[in-house]
Amino acid sequence: MAARLQESPVVPRPEVPPVCLVYRRAQEGQPRMTALIAAMKRVMEQEAAVGPPTAD
């Protein structure tokens, strides 16, 4: 299932809303949870590097 997940660039970029991830401690090391946390961190890092979207 994870192999079918792809990231697609969107122009203009929509504003990223606040996000909260709640999970059980037992799920922390599971591959799907690790991948989800890593993906969320990448998006947050990209957003911080690029800055907020601008209105055209």
C-alpha positions in Angstrom: 0.0 0.0 0.0 2.8 2.5 0.9 4.4 2.0 -2.5 1.4 3.6 -4.2 1.6 6.8 -2.1 3.1 9.7 -4.0 3.7 13.3 -3.3 2.4 15.7 -6.0 3.4 19.4 -6.3 0.5 21.8 -6.2 0.8 25.3 -7.6 -0.2 27.7 -6.1 0.6 26.0 -2.8 -2.2 25.9 -0.3 -1.6 27.0 3.2 -0.7 24.2 5.5 -3.2 24.1 8.5 -2.1 23.3 12.0 -1.8 19.5 12.4 -1.7 17.4 15.5 -0.8 13.7 15.5 -2.0 11.6 18.4 -0.9 8.0 18.7 -0.3 5.3 21.3 3.3 4.8 22.5 3.2 1.2 21.3 2.7 2.4 17.7 5.7 4.7 17.8 8.2 2.2 16.3 5.8 0.7 13.7 7.0 1.2 10.1 3.7 2.9 9.0 3.8 5.3 12.0 7.5 6.0 11.4 6.8 6.8 7.8 3.9 9.1 8.6 5.9 11.0 11.2 8.8 11.4 8.8 6.5 12.6 6.0 4.9 15.2 8.3 8.3 16.4 9.4 9.4 16.8 5.8 6.3 18.9 5.0 6.9 21.1 8.0 10.5 21.6 7.1 9.6 22.4 3.5 7.0 24.9 4.6 9.5 26.6 7.0 12.1 26.8 4.2 9.8 28.1 1.5 7.6 30.3 3.7 3.9 30.9 3.6 2.1 30.9 0.2 1.6 34.2 -1.5 -1.6 35.5 -3.1 -1.2 36.0 -6.9 
